[in-house]
């Protein structure tokens, strides 16, 4: 059964046309690797007054309309192909009619066409950034330059009870040796009340991150062994080894998605900073730092509602006003290898990326 035709407004026609363009750019469809803009598979599905509609255009439109999954083959005998082709023919006919009536010279339509062109061109830049961010050599180089920042070695899981005197620690140790539960005594006696409700649980830490006094006591201890009392400054600690394990460096494949996110963010930040530096930008109103956008900014009477882009920017995982993806390696005193750009915090509603947040570190045990 042939699908019913949809008669669209000029704005709707432009919107769907924009969706086609963005999908083509985002999916890499319909382009020749050697000659940008050329159709990769120049098979003509139909012509309208001599102007061709290519198979790849039909496939891209089917993806944009949700009739086809990305990467799925399009059967020329399928309903999805027929529906997408018929809709593209309708768009072409309506577009030609709009040109014949002079709609393309109307200010509001012309502005929408210019906006659509800008989005498609910007999508081409995003596509190029994606190619750079997914370059295997760039990913491997960042990994090899920063793999040394990744924690490795022995990890240890400890519980502790903290006391203000050696006498109190000795008394608790005798009760533990007599068989009382460590968690119960930690809850009852520990002067370090942050961990006392959890039975003195300090979680997992790299052995190298534990305070020297405790590290010296537990580095050769067996699981379940009690150690102490151990003095740290003016406090005394009884410690139990819960578990220990070896932690290796995460593989390149494990970190690849985070590395790609970082490289993409870095390229967008660098390009935007350079372009803004060389451009003259005059805004109706500058957003105050930390202020919420208000509704009192006047809107031109002929303005149309903005359309949601079908293919978001590569850094869309970090919405405006939120932090970008963290650097995939710990941020030590040396900073980021390769000189990542320092960018100010994001300001809503301007799409200015914020400086990367450091990767979270595993909490260490009591420090000296």
N, C-alpha and C positions, 0 to 999 in steps of 0.2 A: 504494500500500500504506500502511495506517495505521501510524504509528510506535508502538512499544511504549511502554506507560505506565511511568513511573518512580515507584516508591513511596519517598518521601523521609522522613527523620526530621524531627521538629519543628525541630531545629537547622538541618537542610539546607533545609527550607522557608523558614525565616526568612532564611537566607543568600541564597537565590535571590530572595526578595522584596526583600531589601536591594539586590541587584544591579539589580533592575528600578527601584527608586526612585532609586538613584544614577545609572543611565543616563538616566532621564527628566530628572533635574536637570541632569546634565552635558550632554546633547544638546539641552536646551531643548524636548523633545517633550512634547506633552500639556498645554501651558500657554497661556493666553491672555495676550497682551501687556498688556492693560488690567486684567485681573483675575487676579492670581497664584493658581494652584491650580485654575483652571477649565480644562476640556479645550478645546483649541483647535478640534479637529474632533470635535464630539460625535456621531460615528457609532458606534452600538453594534454590536459584533461578536457579542456573546452576552450572555445574562443567566443568573445562577445564583441561584435563589430570589429573583428580582426585583432583584438587585444587578448593575449593568451592567459589562461588560468592553468598553472602548472600542477602536476601531481603532488609535488611537495607542498604547494600552497593548500591543497585540499587536505593533506595529511596534517599539516600544522593547525589548520582550522578545526579539524576533528579533535585534535588534542585539546585545543583551547576551549572547545564546547563540551569537553568531558565525554565525547563519544568514543575516545580511543585513549589508551594508556600510553604514557611516554615510553618510547622504545618498542611499542607493539607494531606489528606489520598491519598495513591497511589493505584489505581485500577490495579490489575494484568492483567486485560484485556484491559487496555488503551494503546493508541499509545505511551504515555510518558514512560510507563513501558517497552514496547517492544524496543523503541529506546534506552533508557538508558541501558537496559540489553545487547542489541546487541553491543553497544559501549564498554561496560565493557568487553565483550567477546573478542572483537577486541584488546583492550588494553592488556588483559591477553595473547592472542596469540602472539602479537607483542613483549611483554616483554619477553616471553619465548624464542622467536626467537632471540631477542637481546642478551640474556644470552648465548644461544647456539653459537652465532657468536663471543662471547667474548666482546661485546660492553660495558658490565658492568665493564670491566677491563681497558677501555680507560680512560686516566686521566681526560679529560673534562667531560665525562659522570659520572665518579666516583665522581667528585667534585659536579656536579649537584645533584646526589643522596644524597650526604652528606648534601648539602644545603637544599634539600627537607626534609630530616630527621630532621634537626635542626629546620626548621619552624614548622613541625608537633609537635615536642616535645615542642617548645616554645608556640605553641597554647594550649597545654595541661596545661602549667603554667597559661596562660591567662584565661583559663576556670576555673581553681581553684581559681584564683583571683576574677573572676566574682562571683563564689559561695560565697566567703567571703564577697564581697561587697554587695551582695543581701541578706545576712543573716538577717532575720527579727529582731533578738535580737541585732545585731550590729547597725542596722538602728535606732531602738528604743532607744538604749543606747545613741547614738550620739545626737539624737533629745532631749531626756530628759536632758542630760548634758548641752545643749546649748540653750534650748528654752528660758531661761531667758534673753538671749542676744537680742531677738527679740523685737523691739519696739512695745508698746501697749499703749492704752489710747486714749485721745482726740487728734484728728488732727484738725488743723485750717488753713484756706486759707485766706491770708491777701493781701491787697494792701497798699502801703505807699507812702507818699511824704516826701522827706527829705529837710530840710532847714538849713541854717547856722545861723539863728537868730529866737528868739521867735516872734519878730514883724512880720516877713515874714510868719511864720506859722499861727499866728492869722489872718492875712489878708487873707490867702488862706482858712482858716476854714470858715471865713465869706462868701466867695464866694461859697464854697460848700453848706453852709446852705441856700444860696440864690438860689440853684438849678443848679449850673454849674456842668458839668460832672467831676467825679473824674479822669477818665483816661486822659481827655484832660488837666486838671491842672497838673497831674503828668508829662505828656510829656512836658508841657510848663515850669514848675517851679522847678521840683525836681533836687537837686544838685547831686543825686545819679544816674548817667547817665546809669548805667548798666540795671536798671529796668525801667527807664523813658520811653523808646520806647514801652514797653509793658504795659504802663499805671500804672506803679508802682507795677506790679504783682510779689508777692513773692512766689507764688505756695503753695503747701501743706507742713506743718511742724507739727511735734509733738508739742503740746503745751509746753511740758517740755523742748523742744529744743529752744524755742523762748527766746530772751533776757529778763532778769527779769523785766525790766521796762515795756516793751510792754506786757509781760505775765500778769503782775498785772492789766494792763488796760483792756485787752481783754478777760480774762478767764471767766468772767460772762456776756460779751457783747452778744447781739443778732445779728443774721445775718443781714447785711446791716447797722449796727450802725457805726457811726463815732466816733473815739476816738482821743484825743490829744488836743493841742500839748503835746508830750511826749519827755522828754529830755533824750538823750543818749550821754554821753560825751559832745562834743561841738556842737552837732547837735540836731535839733528838728524834730519830726515826727508827721504827721497826718496819722492815720491808719483807714482803713475800713475793717470790717469783711465780707468776701465774702461768706464763708460757714464753717461748722464744722461737724465733723463726729467722730464716735468711731472706732478705729482700734484694732482688736483682733489679737492674735497670730496665724499665719498660721498653719493649721493642719499638722499632720505627713504625710498624703497622699499627700498634696500639695507639701511638700518639699522632698518627697521620691526620685524623679529622681535626684535632686541636691545632696542629701546625698549620693546616690549610686555612682554618678560621683566622689564625693570627696573621698569616701572610696576606690574606685578603684584606683584613682590617688595616694592616700597615700600608698596603698599596693605596687603598682608598684615602687614608689619612694624608699621606704624602702628596697625592695628586690634588686633593681638595685644598690643602694648605698652599700649595704652589699656585693653583688657579685663583684662589681668593686673594693671594698676595699681589697678583698681577692684574686683578680685575678691579673695576670701580663699582662697588655695590652700595646702593642707597636704599635703605629700608624705610617703609612708612613709619615703623616704630621699632626701636631696639628693645629686645626683651631684657628685662632686668635680671641680674644673676639670682637664680633661685626662686624667681617669681612665677606664679602660675599664669598661663595665658588667660586673658579676659575676653569678654564678648563685646567690648566697647569700641573695637576697631571697625571703622565704617567699611562696608562692602560695596563695591561698584554695583549700580542697579542692574547692569546687564551681565553680571558675573554668573557663571554656571557652577553647579556643584562639582567639586573635583572628583575625578574617577580614580578608583583604586587600581594601581598598576597590577597587571596579571603576574608579572615577574618582578618580585621585590629586589631591591639592591642586595648585593652579596652579603652585606653586613646587617641584613634585616633581622638576624638573630638577636641583635642588640637594639631594641626600639629606642626612638628618640627620648633622651632624658635618662636612659639607663646605661649601665657600664658595658663596654665592649667585651669580647671574649678575653679571658685572661691569657697571659703569656704561658705557653705550655710547659715551661721549666721554672724551677724556683728562682726567685729574684734575689740573688745574693748581693754582697757589697759591690761586686763588679758591674751590676746592672745587666742589661740585655746585650748579648753579643750581636754585633751588626748595627748598633746605634739606632734603636727604634725611636721614632719621632716622639718628642714630648708634646702632648696636646692638652689643652685645657679641658676641664670637665664639661660634659655635654650640657647644652642649654636648650630647654624646650622653648619654642618649637623648632629651633634651627637644627638641622641635621649635622651637628658638629661632633665627631666622635670624641669620647673621653679617653684619658690616658689609661693604659691597661692596668688592671688590678693584679697584684702578685698572687701566684698560686698559693692555695692554702697549705699550711704545713701541719704535720702531725704534732699534737701537743706533747711537750716533753715532760719529764718528771720534775721533781723538786730541784730548783736551781740553787747554786751556791751564791 
